[in-house]
Amino acid sequence: MARTPETSRRTLLLGAAAVAGAAAGLTTTTGGGALAGPAGSTTGGLPTLAPLPPGTPVRRHFRPQEQRFAGYLAILPDMTNDIADDPADPDTYGFMGGGWWRSPNVSYNARVQEHVYTLSWFLASRRLWNPYTGDPALEARLDIALGHYLALQHPDGSWPEYNPDERSKAATGFGMGYLAKALLQLRNAARLPARQQQIEAALRAGMGWFLDPATPIWGSGGPVPYANQNAAGLAASAMALTLFSDDLLERQLAERIEYLATNGQSPAGFFYEPTGMDIDYNFEVMLPEIAEIYALSGDRTVLDMARRFTEWFGYNLLREPDGSGWLTWYAMSSRTSRSYYDDIVADPDRTNLGSLFVPEIPDLGAFFTAQEDRAETRREWAHGPGPAPGLAKQATSPRIIAHAEYGEALPSRRAKRQALRQLPYLRSGDFATVRRDTARNQDYLYVRQPAWYFGGFFGTRPSSLVRGGTGFLWHPQAGTVVHAGQTNQNSWASVLPAGTSDANSNLDRTYQIGDRDWDGTEQALLGAPLLVRYQLPDGRILTDLTIAQTAVTRTVRAVFPVTEQVPLVLHPDDDVHFTDGTPVTYANDTAATATALIIRRGRVIIRIDWAQPLAATVSATDTTYLRDARRRIHLLRIPHAGTLSTTISVR
């Protein structure tokens, strides 16, 4: 491997780590906890961490909010012993290999080293169930892992991820957070004093790079892309500044928080990923990161960000009437495919830290597991059979246990019910609103008529995953009836002969309420049907979408034959048939020549009508939703010559 100008600094760090590791290896290898195991063997230059005693981790030994540590304890010896400890290979000495966390699993990827926090926590934290408190083998291996981590830092303070010369926003932002938390653990336990000084110096350098307005991670005046990574670096900086003081960095942190609030959150309410919304990254990553900033600093700017996001999020999660959970409008997610959330989520739950906003923003409580329900899942886990199982490789984020230290503020069942009543489409039965990002030509349309709640997207798609046009259709008693996804094969769209769809394009649009034009700048009470006229930029497909009180109609005019495609959410006990009498059975494919498809769900009858006899099919897919997997996507397809009106009505 070619040597770089950083080699001398790296050699010094690795040399210090080797000396410290050798010294630690001369001491006894019994841990400081109540269940300390026997000494481990050696591989390479250092003793290995002893395995757990048989029958551990014992589930009932864990306090409810610390149960999430059990899976990490179960794998701690394997993870620790995978650390490369051959001093003859200085380029990998201290590398946390083994594939436990992040890809690529290569020695220059600083993100792989983020589990130094995990090791530091178990080294420093005395618990009945932790046999590794103060363990010298753990300490020695943590030390060389920190040495490798710190040696990867560039002179400007940044760290690499995907190539050795990269200045990675993610590796630096998230990494500083784990290093700061590791430093706190080492200080509390009075361990590795020399390494503590090096970590503080690395944090100061990293913050100098990350908080500098001139650093490219902040963009050039437009939206801050991948805003969650910027928020991670700000949370890390807030954490670091609880460990040491620096007036300049304090001022820069406050300024960057304000900048992120202005440039990292869309006027529509979502956080940019990279220039659109994303259900997963917004709720599971970004919101917890700004919650950490709030927990550490009480900064009201991030509280306001969370409040604006809460309003936005309420439009995009579709509550199933039986209370089993939510389907999400994931067709608009620009990075991931998070399509649902169960109403009750057991540990580990990546969203937990975001609940710290709930006391100030009660409406946000609608989206979290209720206190009583989480307590029940924890009781069930504690009484489960056998010892706690270990986590699988690549499913071991240090984030889970790092956030556990902050506690949680989950809503009570009563508070959650109150919050649910504040969802926009449950609070009102009559509105149309466009949540617009004008600078990026993005229109997120939400329409509530008495029988329906509808969502659609028009304008410039923020990523190739996003599908435009018609998105979802929800009924107060039947729940989600139509639910579009992120491919041509599961869009609610007109499918072209080549297999693509108009949803896979930017769609020009105009709006009209009754006989008057509407520009979407103000929320409207309807009292009349809403008409959206949209088309492909080249005009080959023109669609009139009419959303009336009890019916939604798509009238398509194309210059060639197309197929009308409707991704239906069907339940096993739905009664479904074509109007020619052909039954449609759940999870099976059916074909018929008919004028409509009729779905009876409980007392609700939904009719999808195309008026003229046409050959149509219903095809089952593998896509199911929620823990019970009862809701399954079935694709209704109706090929036609180019002009067709399809009406979905309810009675």
C-alpha positions, -999 to 999 in steps of 0.1 A, spaced: 0 0 0 14 34 -10 25 56 19 9 90 22 20 123 39 -1 112 69 21 81 74 43 97 101 12 107 121 -4 74 117 28 56 127 31 76 159 -5 68 168 -2 31 160 31 30 180 14 45 210 -15 20 207 9 -9 204 27 1 235 -5 6 255 -19 -27 242 12 -46 251 11 -31 286 -26 -40 290 -19 -75 278 5 -81 307 -23 -77 332 -50 -102 344 -78 -107 320 -106 -111 345 -134 -85 341 -146 -61 368 -183 -71 366 -202 -95 388 -202 -123 362 -165 -121 351 -155 -150 329 -121 -167 326 -92 -152 308 -92 -153 270 -66 -168 247 -44 -147 224 -46 -142 186 -18 -121 170 -4 -97 197 -32 -93 222 -53 -115 245 -88 -122 233 -119 -112 252 -133 -142 272 -166 -157 260 -198 -151 280 -206 -177 307 -231 -203 295 -267 -193 297 -260 -155 294 -271 -128 287 -299 -136 312 -330 -116 301 -344 -109 335 -312 -92 346 -318 -62 323 -338 -32 333 -365 -25 308 -348 4 290 -315 -14 290 -328 -45 272 -315 -32 239 -279 -37 253 -284 -75 255 -280 -82 218 -248 -63 218 -234 -80 249 -241 -114 232 -218 -105 203 -192 -84 222 -165 -111 224 -168 -119 187 -168 -83 177 -139 -74 200 -118 -104 190 -123 -96 153 -102 -64 158 -70 -69 138 -41 -71 162 -10 -81 141 15 -53 147 34 -64 116 6 -50 95 3 -13 106 -23 -5 79 -48 -28 96 -37 -28 132 -68 -19 152 -92 -23 123 -126 -35 135 -130 -61 108 -153 -90 107 -181 -72 89 -201 -62 120 -209 -27 109 -210 -7 77 -198 -14 42 -174 -15 26 -156 -35 53 -122 -21 45 -96 -7 68 -98 29 55 -136 31 61 -138 51 93 -174 42 98 -165 6 105 -147 19 137 -178 35 152 -183 5 175 -155 20 196 -184 35 215 -199 1 220 -167 -13 234 -161 18 256 -196 15 271 -191 -21 281 -157 -13 294 -169 16 316 -204 6 327 -209 -16 357 -240 -37 356 -250 -70 371 -252 -85 336 -220 -70 322 -189 -92 330 -166 -70 310 -165 -39 331 -128 -29 334 -117 -60 314 -80 -55 304 -84 -75 271 -114 -53 261 -94 -22 271 -64 -32 251 -84 -40 220 -105 -8 223 -72 11 226 -58 -1 193 -92 3 176 -92 39 187 -57 43 175 -67 30 140 -97 53 140 -78 84 149 -51 77 124 -76 77 97 -85 113 103 -73 137 76 -52 168 86 -82 190 80 -102 171 106 -124 150 83 -126 112 80 -129 89 49 -156 63 41 -157 50 5 -121 58 -5 -90 68 16 -89 104 3 -126 111 7 -137 139 31 -170 122 42 -197 142 58 -213 110 72 -181 95 85 -172 127 102 -206 137 115 -216 104 129 -181 94 139 -176 125 160 -207 116 179 -194 81 188 -160 94 196 -174 120 220 -196 94 237 -166 71 240 -146 99 255 -173 104 281 -172 67 290 -134 67 293 -135 98 315 -161 83 337 -141 51 342 -107 68 343 -94 46 314 -69 53 287 -59 88 297 -35 94 268 -61 82 244 -86 106 260 -64 135 251 -60 123 215 -98 119 211 -104 155 224 -78 168 199 -95 148 171 -129 162 181 -117 198 180 -102 192 146 -133 175 133 -156 202 146 -133 228 130 -139 212 96 -176 203 101 -187 237 115 -168 258 90 -194 274 67 -169 272 38 -167 234 41 -185 219 10 -209 198 32 -231 229 36 -238 233 -1 -238 266 -19 -269 284 -7 -294 258 -19 -308 229 1 -285 211 23 -284 175 8 -285 145 31 -295 168 60 -295 139 84 -257 138 82 -253 175 89 -276 171 119 -255 142 131 -224 164 131 -242 191 150 -254 167 176 -219 153 179 -206 189 183 -232 196 210 -221 164 228 -184 173 225 -190 207 239 -203 192 271 -169 176 276 -147 207 269 -154 244 262 -145 264 232 -162 298 226 -155 298 188 -169 263 183 -200 272 205 -207 302 182 -202 282 151 -225 254 163 -253 279 170 -249 295 136 -249 261 118 -280 250 136 -298 281 123 -284 275 89 -296 239 88 -331 250 99 -333 274 70 -316 252 44 -320 216 55 -358 216 58 -381 221 29 -409 248 31 -432 217 27 -419 205 61 -397 175 53 -359 173 57 -339 171 25 -327 136 14 -310 148 -7 -335 173 -22 -367 154 -15 -384 137 14 -377 102 28 -399 85 53 -371 65 69 -343 90 70 -366 118 81 -383 100 110 -357 74 120 -324 93 116 -329 131 112 -356 135 139 -335 116 166 -304 136 157 -321 170 163 -337 155 194 -302 148 207 -293 185 200 -324 195 219 -316 172 248 -280 185 251 -287 222 245 -324 230 247 -321 248 214 -355 261 204 -346 262 167 -346 224 165 -378 223 184 -394 244 157 -379 221 131 -395 191 148 -429 210 150 -429 217 113 -420 181 105 -448 168 127 -474 186 107 -459 174 74 -456 138 86 -492 137 96 -502 140 59 -480 111 48 -488 83 73 -521 65 66 -537 51 98 -553 17 94 -588 19 111 -582 -13 131 -553 3 149 -527 -22 136 -504 6 122 -497 29 94 -490 26 57 -467 53 44 -466 73 12 -433 58 4 -437 63 -33 -424 98 -25 -394 86 -5 -362 96 -24 -338 71 -8 -355 42 10 -386 20 8 -401 22 43 -437 13 35 -453 8 69 -450 11 106 -466 -12 131 -486 5 158 -464 -12 185 -427 -15 178 -405 -35 202 -369 -27 211 -346 -19 194 -365 10 179 -345 35 159 -371 62 164 -370 62 202 -349 93 208 -372 114 187 -399 109 214 -380 135 235 -399 161 215 -433 147 225 -437 167 258 -434 199 238 -451 186 206 -479 163 218 -492 157 182 -459 139 175 -469 112 199 -492 98 173 -463 81 156 -446 64 186 -454 33 205 -474 40 236 -457 37 270 -480 9 281 -475 -10 249 -437 -7 251 -437 -19 287 -457 -49 276 -432 -58 248 -404 -55 274 -422 -78 298 -427 -103 271 -390 -101 261 -378 -105 297 -398 -137 301 -388 -151 267 -371 -185 264 -333 -189 267 -306 -163 269 -309 -131 249 -298 -137 213 -270 -119 196 -275 -95 167 -266 -104 131 -237 -88 114 -246 -55 97 -275 -51 121 -255 -38 150 -257 0 149 -240 16 178 -267 43 175 -292 20 193 -273 19 226 -259 54 223 -294 68 222 -305 46 251 -285 68 275 -310 97 269 -341 78 280 -374 82 262 -406 103 264 -431 80 248 -468 90 250 -493 73 271 -521 54 253 -545 82 262 -521 109 249 -515 89 217 -553 87 211 -555 124 215 -527 129 191 -542 106 165 -573 128 165 -552 157 153 -540 140 121 -551 164 93 -573 139 75 -589 127 108 -594 162 121 -612 174 90 -633 158 62 -630 186 37 -597 202 25 -573 204 -3 -537 216 3 -505 216 -17 -473 214 4 -450 230 -21 -412 234 -25 -413 261 -51 -375 263 -57 -375 226 -65 -408 225 -84 -423 199 -61 -460 198 -53 -473 173 -27 -511 174 -31 -534 162 -3 -572 161 -7 -598 152 19 -633 146 7 -660 130 29 -653 95 16 -617 97 7 -582 109 16 -560 112 -15 -523 121 -20 -505 128 -53 -472 143 -64 -466 166 -94 -436 185 -107 -399 175 -107 -391 141 -91 -363 145 -65 -348 111 -73 -352 82 -97 -370 62 -69 -399 87 -67 -430 80 -86 -453 110 -95 -490 114 -102 -516 95 -82 -502 81 -49 -527 67 -24 -564 65 -16 -577 60 19 -612 54 33 -622 62 69 -636 27 75 -619 6 49 -584 20 54 -559 22 26 -574 10 -7 -548 21 -33 -512 24 -24 -485 32 -50 -449 21 -47 -416 31 -62 -415 11 -94 -433 11 -127 -447 -23 -117 -465 -10 -86 -473 26 -96 -509 39 -98 -504 51 -133 -507 46 -171 -482 19 -182 -467 24 -216 -461 -5 -241 -424 -6 -232 -433 -12 -195 -425 22 -181 -452 45 -168 -461 82 -167 -454 81 -130 -417 77 -140 -416 112 -153 -419 148 -143 -456 158 -147 -468 193 -155 -501 201 -137 -529 226 -132 -555 227 -104 -592 236 -105 -619 235 -78 -653 234 -93 -652 261 -120 -624 282 -106 -587 279 -109 -567 272 -78 -529 276 -75 -525 256 -43 -508 285 -24 -536 284 3 -554 255 18 -589 253 4 -622 240 16 -637 222 -13 -675 221 -16 -669 210 -51 -647 184 -70 -610 191 -74 -597 187 -109 -560 181 -115 -549 181 -151 -514 167 -156 -494 154 -185 -460 141 -197 -438 170 -208 -441 158 -244 -479 156 -241 -482 119 -251 -503 111 -221 -528 136 -206 -547 128 -175 -577 145 -159 -579 135 -122 -612 144 -105 -616 140 -68 -652 143 -58 -671 136 -25 -675 99 -30 -656 91 -62 -621 95 -77 -619 94 -115 -588 92 -138 -596 100 -174 -565 92 -196 -559 102 -232 -528 87 -247 -515 87 -283 -509 50 -282 -524 20 -263 -516 20 -226 -526 0 -195 -544 15 -166 -528 1 -134 -541 3 -99 -521 -11 -69 -549 -23 -46 -545 -32 -10 -566 -63 -4 -573 -82 28 -577 -120 31 -614 -116 41 -623 -91 14 -651 -103 -10 -638 -93 -45 -653 -101 -79 -655 -87 -114 -689 -76 -127 -691 -107 -150 -692 -128 -118 -656 -139 -118 -643 -141 -82 -609 -128 -72 -592 -148 -45 -566 -133 -22 -530 -139 -32 -540 -154 -66 -541 -141 -101 -574 -137 -119 -585 -125 -154 -619 -115 -167 -637 -94 -193 -658 -70 -173 -668 -34 -168 -658 -31 -131 -642 -47 -101 -661 -47 -68 -645 -50 -33 -666 -56 -2 -647 -49 30 -669 -52 60 -698 -28 54 -679 -8 28 -684 -15 -9 -657 -1 -32 -663 -2 -70 -636 4 -96 -655 11 -128 -642 15 -164 -677 14 -180 -669 -6 -211 -662 -44 -213 -625 -49 -214 -601 -77 -206 -587 -70 -171 -565 -89 -147 -558 -88 -110 -523 -101 -101 -511 -109 -66 -477 -95 -56 -452 -105 -28 -457 -70 -12 -474 -72 22 -477 -46 50 -475 -46 88 -465 -74 111 -495 -95 104 -488 -93 66 -525 -95 59 -526 -65 36 -512 -75 2 -508 -55 -30 -528 -69 -59 -524 -51 -93 -555 -43 -113 -545 -39 -149 -568 -27 -177 -553 -25 -212 -570 -1 -235 -566 17 -268 -555 50 -253 -586 67 -239 -603 54 -207 -620 67 -176 -616 47 -144 -637 57 -114 -632 45 -78 -664 50 -58 -677 39 -24 -710 32 -8 
